[in-house]
Amino acid sequence: MKALLQRVTGASVSIGGEVVGQIGPGLVVLVGVASGDTGSEAQYLAQRTVNLRIFPDEEGKFNLSVLDIRGELLVVSQFTLLADTRKGRRPSFVEAAPPAQAEELIEKFIAEARASGLKVETGQFQQYMQVKIHNDGPVTIMLDSQDKRL
C-alpha cells in the first residue's frame, strides 16, 4: 500500500463539476492499494500519515505533524500509484489490488485517519475526479507500507 502525501494550503475534489470534498491547510493523501495488502498496512499508513512531521515549527524546521497543527486531510484513492513502468511505454497496473479489496482498505485507511480526530474529506472510489491542490512548499512525501518491514 502506498500513500503520496502533499502538504497543502487547501484542496478540493470534484466529480462532474460538483465539489465532493474540500479542506483547508493540511494534507492531500493519494492512496494506492496493492494485491496482498491487508488491514495492517492501512492502519500503519494512516498512523504514519497523521504523525509524520512535515510541517514547520517556529524556526521553519519539520517538527510538526498534521495532527500537531490540527490540519485536515483529503484522501483520494489512486491505483496509478502502483504503476509498473519498467517495460514498454504503457504502464502496467497488475500489482494494483482488485477493486473490492482496494475499496475496503481505502475505507479502513479513512476510518483510521478519522479516529485521530482530524477532519477527513474524501473523493469517491472508482470515479473520475478532478483534484485541485494548492501545494505548500511544495512538500511531497511517498509512504510505502513495505517500509515497515525494514
C-alpha positions as CSV (number, residue, x, y, z in Angstrom):
1,M,0.0,0.0,0.0
2,K,1.3,3.4,-0.9
3,A,0.3,6.9,0.2
4,L,1.6,10.1,-1.5
5,L,1.3,13.0,0.9
6,Q,1.2,16.5,-0.4
7,R,1.3,19.4,2.1
8,V,-1.3,21.9,1.1
9,T,-2.8,25.3,2.0
10,G,-6.1,24.0,0.6
11,A,-7.5,21.4,-1.7
12,S,-10.7,20.1,-3.2
13,V,-12.0,17.1,-5.2
14,S,-14.8,17.4,-7.7
15,I,-16.9,14.9,-9.7
16,G,-18.8,16.1,-12.7
17,G,-18.2,19.7,-11.7
18,E,-19.6,19.2,-8.2
19,V,-17.2,19.6,-5.2
20,V,-17.5,16.4,-3.1
21,G,-14.6,17.1,-0.6
22,Q,-12.7,20.2,0.4
23,I,-10.1,21.0,3.0
24,G,-8.1,23.9,4.3
25,P,-4.4,23.6,5.4
26,G,-3.3,20.0,5.8
27,L,-2.5,17.1,3.5
28,V,-3.8,15.6,0.3
29,V,-3.3,11.9,0.6
30,L,-3.4,9.8,-2.6
31,V,-3.7,6.2,-1.6
32,G,-2.9,3.1,-3.8
33,V,-3.6,-0.5,-2.7
34,A,-1.5,-3.4,-3.9
35,S,-2.7,-7.0,-4.2
36,G,-1.9,-8.8,-1.0
37,D,-2.2,-5.7,1.2
38,T,-4.1,-6.1,4.5
39,G,-5.8,-4.0,7.1
40,S,-2.5,-3.8,9.0
41,E,-1.0,-1.9,6.0
42,A,-3.9,0.6,6.0
43,Q,-3.6,1.1,9.8
44,Y,0.2,1.6,9.5
45,L,0.0,4.1,6.7
46,A,-2.8,6.1,8.3
47,Q,-0.8,6.3,11.6
48,R,2.3,7.3,9.6
49,T,0.3,9.9,7.7
50,V,-1.1,11.7,10.7
51,N,2.1,11.6,12.7
52,L,4.8,12.3,10.1
53,R,6.5,15.6,11.0
54,I,6.4,17.6,7.7
55,F,5.0,20.9,8.9
56,P,7.3,23.7,10.0
57,D,7.7,24.9,13.6
58,E,8.5,28.5,14.6
59,E,12.1,28.0,13.3
60,G,11.0,26.6,10.0
61,K,12.1,23.0,10.8
62,F,10.0,20.0,10.0
63,N,8.9,19.3,13.6
64,L,5.1,19.2,13.5
65,S,2.7,16.7,12.1
66,V,-0.7,17.3,10.6
67,L,-2.1,16.2,14.0
68,D,0.0,18.8,15.8
69,I,-1.3,21.6,13.7
70,R,-4.8,20.3,13.7
71,G,-4.8,20.2,9.9
72,E,-7.2,18.5,7.6
73,L,-6.9,15.5,5.3
74,L,-8.3,15.0,1.8
75,V,-8.0,11.3,1.0
76,V,-8.3,10.2,-2.7
77,S,-7.9,6.6,-4.0
78,Q,-5.3,6.4,-6.7
79,F,-4.5,3.0,-8.2
80,T,-2.0,4.6,-10.5
81,L,0.5,4.8,-7.6
82,L,1.0,1.1,-8.3
83,A,2.1,1.6,-11.9
84,D,4.9,-0.5,-13.2
85,T,6.8,1.4,-15.9
86,R,9.8,-0.9,-16.2
87,K,8.8,-2.3,-19.6
88,G,7.3,-0.7,-22.7
89,R,5.7,2.7,-23.0
90,R,2.4,1.9,-21.3
91,P,2.2,1.4,-17.5
92,S,1.1,-1.9,-16.2
93,F,-1.2,-2.0,-13.2
94,V,-1.1,-5.7,-12.4
95,E,0.2,-5.0,-8.9
96,A,-2.9,-3.0,-8.0
97,A,-5.5,-4.7,-5.9
98,P,-8.8,-5.7,-7.3
99,P,-11.5,-3.0,-6.7
100,A,-13.4,-4.7,-3.9
101,Q,-10.2,-5.3,-1.9
102,A,-8.9,-1.8,-2.6
103,E,-12.1,-0.1,-1.6
104,E,-12.2,-2.0,1.7
105,L,-8.6,-1.0,2.6
106,I,-9.1,2.6,1.5
107,E,-12.1,2.8,3.8
108,K,-10.0,1.3,6.6
109,F,-7.3,3.9,6.0
110,I,-10.0,6.7,6.1
111,A,-11.6,5.3,9.3
112,E,-8.1,5.1,11.0
113,A,-7.4,8.7,9.9
114,R,-10.7,9.9,11.3
115,A,-10.0,8.1,14.6
116,S,-7.2,10.6,15.1
117,G,-9.9,13.3,15.5
118,L,-8.9,15.2,12.4
119,K,-11.3,16.4,9.7
120,V,-11.1,13.9,6.8
121,E,-12.7,14.5,3.5
122,T,-12.6,12.1,0.6
123,G,-13.1,11.6,-3.1
124,Q,-15.3,8.7,-4.4
125,F,-13.9,5.3,-5.2
126,Q,-13.7,4.4,-8.9
127,Q,-14.9,7.8,-10.0
128,Y,-13.3,10.1,-12.5
129,M,-12.2,13.1,-10.2
130,Q,-10.7,16.5,-10.6
131,V,-8.4,17.3,-7.7
132,K,-7.3,20.9,-7.0
133,I,-4.2,21.0,-4.9
134,H,-2.6,24.2,-3.6
135,N,0.8,22.8,-2.7
136,D,2.6,24.3,0.3
137,G,6.3,24.3,-0.1
138,P,5.9,22.2,-2.2
139,V,6.3,19.2,0.1
140,T,5.5,15.8,-1.3
141,I,6.4,12.6,0.5
142,M,5.8,8.9,-0.5
143,L,5.0,6.4,2.1
144,D,5.0,2.7,1.4
145,S,3.7,0.0,3.8
146,Q,6.7,-2.2,2.6
147,D,8.9,0.2,4.7
148,K,7.5,-1.2,8.0
149,R,9.2,-4.5,7.2
150,L,12.7,-3.0,7.0
